[in-house]
Amino acid sequence: MSASAVVRRLAALSGASAVAAGAYGAHDFKNRDPDDYQMMLFETANKYHFYHSLALLGAAHCGKPAVAGTVLIAGMGMFCGSLYHQALTGDPGLRKMAPVGGVAMIVGWLAMVL
């Protein structure tokens, strides 16, 4: 299977999991104050999860899909994953991963130039 096919499939799985996470968050946080910090973290994670699932679709069509896709997925895992974790558990232990993940997502976008 080609790298672009793998990245397309990962993009589809990521998009599906973003929808599932969004639905979960909509129900789990529905009775909370909209200014609740954990709810805001979850919504931020979900928004970036969606955006970067779409970016993965683009990465599948760039010159180096394996490079761009790998960096985007790593960035999503570190950024979105750490925010989802803190939003759902209240534990800020993975908070330091978010900026590293954000930089990785930027690098993933830039890797699509290759």
Backbone as CSV, one residue per row, in Angstrom:
resi,resn,N_x,N_y,N_z,CA_x,CA_y,CA_z,C_x,C_y,C_z
1,MET,0.852,-1.171,0.000,0.000,0.000,0.000,0.903,1.240,0.000
2,SER,0.554,2.231,-0.788,1.376,3.442,-0.895,1.237,4.307,0.360
3,ALA,2.223,5.175,0.558,2.196,6.088,1.712,0.971,6.989,1.661
4,SER,0.611,7.447,0.467,-0.556,8.335,0.373,-1.841,7.597,0.737
5,ALA,-1.949,6.327,0.386,-3.140,5.544,0.752,-3.215,5.356,2.262
6,VAL,-2.078,5.107,2.882,-2.041,4.955,4.346,-2.461,6.258,5.021
7,VAL,-1.917,7.380,4.538,-2.240,8.678,5.142,-3.720,9.000,4.941
8,ARG,-4.277,8.689,3.767,-5.721,8.906,3.535,-6.552,8.099,4.519
9,ARG,-6.174,6.860,4.733,-6.924,6.021,5.680,-6.806,6.544,7.100
10,LEU,-5.609,6.982,7.472,-5.426,7.563,8.800,-6.238,8.847,8.950
11,ALA,-6.321,9.634,7.874,-7.134,10.853,7.892,-8.603,10.509,8.121
12,ALA,-9.067,9.461,7.465,-10.463,9.045,7.637,-10.720,8.580,9.066
13,LEU,-9.811,7.800,9.611,-9.964,7.348,11.001,-9.895,8.518,11.973
14,SER,-9.003,9.455,11.704,-8.879,10.624,12.565,-10.148,11.470,12.506
15,GLY,-10.681,11.666,11.323,-11.926,12.428,11.192,-13.082,11.753,11.910
16,ALA,-13.183,10.440,11.765,-14.247,9.702,12.458,-14.099,9.816,13.971
17,SER,-12.866,9.716,14.459,-12.671,9.817,15.911,-12.909,11.246,16.396
18,ALA,-12.659,12.259,15.547,-12.957,13.644,15.923,-14.462,13.846,16.074
19,VAL,-15.229,13.246,15.166,-16.696,13.331,15.270,-17.167,12.625,16.545
20,ALA,-16.634,11.436,16.792,-17.028,10.686,17.999,-16.658,11.454,19.268
21,ALA,-15.461,12.033,19.296,-15.044,12.810,20.466,-15.931,14.034,20.634
22,GLY,-16.270,14.691,19.532,-17.152,15.853,19.603,-18.519,15.489,20.150
23,ALA,-19.048,14.351,19.716,-20.351,13.903,20.224,-20.269,13.577,21.712
24,TYR,-19.201,12.899,22.095,-19.006,12.587,23.514,-18.938,13.874,24.333
25,GLY,-18.136,14.824,23.872,-17.981,16.082,24.594,-19.278,16.856,24.681
26,ALA,-20.065,16.837,23.612,-21.338,17.552,23.618,-22.270,17.003,24.694
27,HIS,-22.218,15.696,24.923,-23.085,15.092,25.935,-22.468,15.185,27.327
28,ASP,-21.166,14.976,27.420,-20.506,14.986,28.725,-20.481,16.378,29.349
29,PHE,-20.320,17.399,28.519,-20.183,18.756,29.020,-21.472,19.574,28.906
30,LYS,-22.591,18.961,28.515,-23.806,19.725,28.206,-24.373,20.499,29.392
31,ASN,-24.169,20.032,30.596,-24.738,20.721,31.756,-23.722,21.596,32.481
32,ARG,-22.606,21.854,31.838,-21.563,22.659,32.468,-21.649,24.103,32.017
33,ASP,-21.044,24.945,32.807,-20.920,26.357,32.474,-20.048,26.486,31.220
34,PRO,-20.490,27.248,30.209,-19.695,27.398,28.978,-18.299,27.982,29.214
35,ASP,-18.085,28.627,30.349,-16.770,29.175,30.672,-15.903,28.184,31.448
36,ASP,-16.401,26.967,31.645,-15.659,25.929,32.356,-14.351,25.633,31.614
37,TYR,-13.234,25.675,32.337,-11.909,25.508,31.726,-11.751,24.154,31.046
38,GLN,-12.230,23.090,31.687,-12.092,21.763,31.086,-12.906,21.656,29.797
39,MET,-14.069,22.281,29.781,-14.887,22.268,28.575,-14.182,23.038,27.451
40,MET,-13.582,24.162,27.778,-12.858,24.942,26.767,-11.662,24.152,26.227
41,LEU,-10.963,23.419,27.102,-9.849,22.580,26.652,-10.340,21.517,25.673
42,PHE,-11.450,20.872,26.027,-11.992,19.818,25.180,-12.379,20.378,23.817
43,GLU,-13.058,21.523,23.809,-13.481,22.120,22.544,-12.283,22.526,21.684
44,THR,-11.228,23.038,22.302,-10.019,23.393,21.566,-9.384,22.143,20.967
45,ALA,-9.263,21.094,21.775,-8.684,19.841,21.279,-9.497,19.313,20.107
46,ASN,-10.812,19.341,20.233,-11.664,18.795,19.184,-11.579,19.620,17.904
47,LYS,-11.518,20.931,18.039,-11.409,21.806,16.865,-10.107,21.524,16.106
48,TYR,-8.995,21.468,16.830,-7.718,21.190,16.176,-7.650,19.766,15.646
49,HIS,-8.314,18.835,16.303,-8.396,17.455,15.828,-9.071,17.437,14.455
50,PHE,-10.190,18.151,14.330,-10.887,18.229,13.045,-10.024,18.887,11.974
51,TYR,-9.468,20.046,12.285,-8.654,20.760,11.299,-7.518,19.886,10.775
52,HIS,-6.877,19.198,11.670,-5.705,18.435,11.260,-6.062,17.073,10.658
53,SER,-7.268,16.616,10.881,-7.755,15.451,10.126,-7.893,15.841,8.657
54,LEU,-8.389,17.040,8.415,-8.487,17.540,7.041,-7.096,17.777,6.447
55,ALA,-6.183,18.282,7.269,-4.807,18.483,6.796,-4.194,17.160,6.367
56,LEU,-4.519,16.080,7.071,-4.001,14.761,6.679,-4.471,14.367,5.285
57,LEU,-5.701,14.750,4.948,-6.173,14.469,3.588,-5.297,15.191,2.568
58,GLY,-4.946,16.431,2.879,-4.042,17.169,2.000,-2.667,16.544,1.965
59,ALA,-2.202,16.099,3.110,-0.870,15.491,3.194,-0.773,14.247,2.315
60,ALA,-1.884,13.552,2.164,-1.888,12.343,1.328,-1.570,12.659,-0.124
61,HIS,-1.727,13.913,-0.504,-1.526,14.294,-1.903,-0.284,15.150,-2.124
62,CYS,0.533,15.300,-1.098,1.750,16.100,-1.263,2.891,15.200,-1.743
63,GLY,4.044,15.787,-1.954,5.185,15.043,-2.475,5.741,14.003,-1.515
64,LYS,5.669,14.275,-0.234,6.201,13.366,0.798,5.093,13.064,1.815
65,PRO,4.085,12.280,1.432,2.949,12.046,2.331,3.330,11.364,3.642
66,ALA,4.318,10.484,3.606,4.708,9.789,4.835,5.312,10.760,5.844
67,VAL,6.115,11.697,5.361,6.758,12.674,6.247,5.709,13.617,6.833
68,ALA,4.930,14.244,5.944,3.927,15.201,6.409,2.892,14.513,7.308
69,GLY,2.436,13.340,6.917,1.436,12.619,7.698,1.951,12.208,9.064
70,THR,3.173,11.733,9.116,3.755,11.314,10.393,3.884,12.483,11.362
71,VAL,4.366,13.604,10.852,4.549,14.770,11.729,3.196,15.317,12.173
72,LEU,2.224,15.362,11.264,0.883,15.829,11.647,0.254,14.916,12.701
73,ILE,0.361,13.626,12.505,-0.229,12.681,13.467,0.457,12.793,14.827
74,ALA,1.773,12.917,14.815,2.491,13.081,16.088,2.057,14.370,16.778
75,GLY,1.939,15.440,16.002,1.502,16.716,16.573,0.099,16.645,17.136
76,MET,-0.787,15.995,16.407,-2.166,15.841,16.886,-2.203,15.039,18.181
77,GLY,-1.417,13.987,18.212,-1.393,13.162,19.421,-0.910,13.932,20.633
78,MET,0.157,14.711,20.432,0.709,15.462,21.560,-0.170,16.652,21.938
79,PHE,-0.633,17.419,20.943,-1.425,18.611,21.242,-2.844,18.239,21.668
80,CYS,-3.567,17.611,20.758,-4.964,17.271,21.048,-5.058,16.259,22.177
81,GLY,-4.160,15.268,22.153,-4.188,14.242,23.194,-3.991,14.800,24.582
82,SER,-3.037,15.722,24.728,-2.800,16.283,26.062,-3.976,17.146,26.510
83,LEU,-4.595,17.876,25.579,-5.764,18.687,25.942,-6.966,17.809,26.268
84,TYR,-7.210,16.784,25.447,-8.308,15.850,25.749,-8.088,15.226,27.138
85,HIS,-6.868,14.796,27.399,-6.549,14.160,28.676,-6.858,15.092,29.846
86,GLN,-6.386,16.324,29.772,-6.629,17.261,30.875,-8.112,17.596,30.993
87,ALA,-8.796,17.739,29.874,-10.224,18.063,29.912,-11.040,16.949,30.559
88,LEU,-10.676,15.709,30.275,-11.466,14.578,30.771,-11.072,14.123,32.172
89,THR,-9.819,14.356,32.552,-9.370,13.859,33.857,-9.097,14.960,34.869
90,GLY,-8.892,16.181,34.378,-8.506,17.266,35.266,-7.032,17.237,35.630
91,ASP,-6.300,16.266,35.112,-4.879,16.097,35.403,-4.048,16.886,34.394
92,PRO,-3.305,17.906,34.833,-2.491,18.688,33.899,-1.124,18.072,33.623
93,GLY,-0.911,16.829,33.980,0.391,16.190,33.866,0.982,16.154,32.465
94,LEU,0.155,16.147,31.440,0.653,16.088,30.060,0.657,17.461,29.392
95,ARG,0.378,18.500,30.152,0.237,19.850,29.606,1.470,20.300,28.816
96,LYS,2.650,19.876,29.244,3.876,20.303,28.572,4.014,19.724,27.164
97,MET,3.208,18.737,26.833,3.250,18.148,25.492,2.532,19.027,24.468
98,ALA,1.592,19.855,24.911,0.791,20.655,23.981,1.636,21.581,23.103
99,PRO,2.564,22.357,23.665,3.356,23.233,22.788,4.232,22.455,21.799
100,VAL,4.761,21.322,22.228,5.568,20.489,21.332,4.685,19.975,20.193
101,GLY,3.475,19.552,20.545,2.530,19.092,19.527,2.124,20.202,18.578
102,GLY,1.948,21.400,19.114,1.607,22.540,18.260,2.698,22.834,17.254
103,VAL,3.940,22.796,17.700,5.066,23.004,16.778,5.097,21.886,15.740
104,ALA,4.859,20.658,16.157,4.851,19.534,15.212,3.747,19.711,14.166
105,MET,2.582,20.220,14.572,1.514,20.444,13.597,1.926,21.521,12.593
106,ILE,2.596,22.569,13.046,3.092,23.601,12.135,4.094,22.987,11.156
107,VAL,5.011,22.183,11.680,5.997,21.526,10.826,5.304,20.583,9.836
108,GLY,4.242,19.930,10.267,3.478,19.056,9.367,2.893,19.825,8.203
109,TRP,2.340,21.000,8.481,1.820,21.840,7.407,2.960,22.237,6.465
110,LEU,4.081,22.623,7.036,5.222,23.029,6.212,5.783,21.856,5.405
111,ALA,5.697,20.655,5.964,6.195,19.469,5.255,5.392,19.188,3.997
112,MET,4.186,19.709,3.922,3.382,19.504,2.709,3.961,20.273,1.518
113,VAL,4.879,21.194,1.781,5.538,21.927,0.703,6.520,21.026,-0.037
114,LEU,7.058,20.013,0.679,8.079,19.139,0.087,7.563,18.368,-1.119
